[in-house]
Amino acid sequence: MSRIIVIGAGQAGASLAGKLRTLGHEGEIILIGEEPAPPYQRPPLSKKYLLGEMPLERMYLKPESAYAEAGIELRTGARVDSIDTQHKTITVASETLGYDALAFTTGSVVRKLPPAIGGDLGNVFYVRTLADVDAMAEAFGKGGHVLVVGGGYIGLEAAAVAAMKGLKTTLIEAADRILKRVAAPETSDYFRKLHGAHGVDIREGMGLKTLIGENGHVTRAELADGSLLDIDFAIVGVGIEPATELAEAAGISCENGIKTDAQGRTSAEGVWAAGDCASFPYRGARIRLESVPNAIDQAEIVAENMLGASKDYLAKPWFWSDQYDVKLQIAGLNTGYDHVIERHLPKGSSHWYYKGSELLAVDAMNDARGYMVGKRLIEAGKSPPREAVANPETDLKAFLKA
Ligand code: FAD
């Protein structure tokens, strides 16, 4: 009977292992995760869980017992240390296990501030794991002044939680605007204003020089312009790197992640990858997506292919972010856009990204309908004229039929 090992018990790993079983794989499935918890959802870490509005049990993708019931051997708190792709073995703790097929779902590694600028001081927190967020609960409880380093989605969501909890909140972003890497200036403007209305002091074009500690704990931050802030703790959200170390050490090709073909195969025979850690071909380019929908959809296609299907993964990128009472929903990828059309409705608004006359992506703020129709248009390869989108009276659904 064949044995499939899945390395990384997160969103993609749990989806992949579960799908293998529902597809009828009868051999062993071993799902190995370094974290002590069974697979859980990460989005609430910077939203409801951080706010204290979501109990731990609801974070888990399913109860731990469900894995055994499905015949999946879940090993938590176990790090895979090496892989031998020639002999088809892995080592985990001091054990060597053979595999017939192997999948990487190792996710991402959070980028940390170097110790030379105080990145290792106490009360400097990151937002990647349950342990990270649990560690900051005490600091949140005490209140005071928090410095958020990084104005991407995670930094902004953490800042929103801090402001909602009544903390004095300062957010610095080294680029000239928040969300610069992922969104248009119009979307940055929207969220800058939103945070301003909640009292968050957003400073753009402002790097961090160093964090200064007393008795090993951060107490001050020196910013790039030399100004000093007295702070009680810091939350750092400066991005992630795909977790490729293990794959690289095994000689597996990596290029902005573990390189796969359109079906999820890596350069090593019988070895596959899905989720945050995998880069794959997409419309003539190679991309990597960091989102829950991608982790699930890609993992499920890879499971099918591991069992003999031959299906290309056709990504349909979408993402969301919650800040205060605003739900941002994003469909498509805006890479290469040259126009942004704003569409304002009585409730909610949306920003539509075009390259020439081609619709690429939509950012919808409290506009679920705009998001849904935008997503369907993008997936159908249909692009309404830009003037039609700008007019709030236009029924955009009509363009789906066109
Ligand atoms: P992960 O969920 O990171 O799982 C990988 C697992 O592999 C980890 O548990 C890791 O410990 C383990 N691992 C790595 N190496 C080894 C090894 N050698 N041995 C054993 N185990 C190993 N996405 C959205 O779509 N919407 C959101 O609103 C959103 N918000 C987010 C908020 C936060 C705070 C974070 C951190 C992420 C958010 N994301 C969001 C992104 C989303 O959570 C990720 O894209 C998704 O979790 C990726 O799933 P994955 O399984 O690829 O990786």
Boltz pocket constraint, residues with backbone or C-beta under 6 A from the ligand:
constraints:
  - pocket:
      binder: B
      contacts: [[A, 7], [A, 8], [A, 9], [A, 10], [A, 11], [A, 12], [A, 13], [A, 32], [A, 33], [A, 34], [A, 35], [A, 40], [A, 41], [A, 42], [A, 43], [A, 44], [A, 45], [A, 46], [A, 78], [A, 79], [A, 80], [A, 81], [A, 105], [A, 106], [A, 107], [A, 108], [A, 127], [A, 128], [A, 129], [A, 154], [A, 243], [A, 246], [A, 274], [A, 275], [A, 276], [A, 277], [A, 289], [A, 290], [A, 291], [A, 292], [A, 293], [A, 295], [A, 318], [A, 319], [A, 320], [A, 321], [A, 322]]
      max_distance: 6.0
